[in-house]
């Protein structure tokens, strides 16, 4: 899906979040021009889980920005895997309170305003978790279009097990519980 996102991001009608947006969602609009070249010198040039080349300008999932702007993201479980169950509830927006839905909408809109500020182009987003938020996203953007990518379930399973072993470890501030972790919950999630 990363390759498809990167390919779609080349279309000039779209504006997609970049690494520098998602790493600093509050300051990307103002300080992105300054921080991008500085951080670019230190940023790993290949993702640890699949060796895909990355830079500060590489398209990135908006979910990282949402996580950086508040607690309403399952991506916080990458950092605190022993609290996985408490963050799993942010996968499907149908389980959120009205206050949480309002807060999430506000965060997404603020982030998208920053991403599209200079270009005024249609945002192109990639987040597997938006699959559980279609109704919520449509409430903000009635004309939104969704691309559903189908991959063989065995390939998805193997890929995510590898992601958990090789990629998620870079985010963890604690060791996951071997009996209750991303790998053991993947099928039910």
Beta strands, then each sheet from edge to edge (+ up, - down):
strand 1: 14-16
strand 2: 122-124
sheet 1: 1+ 2+
end
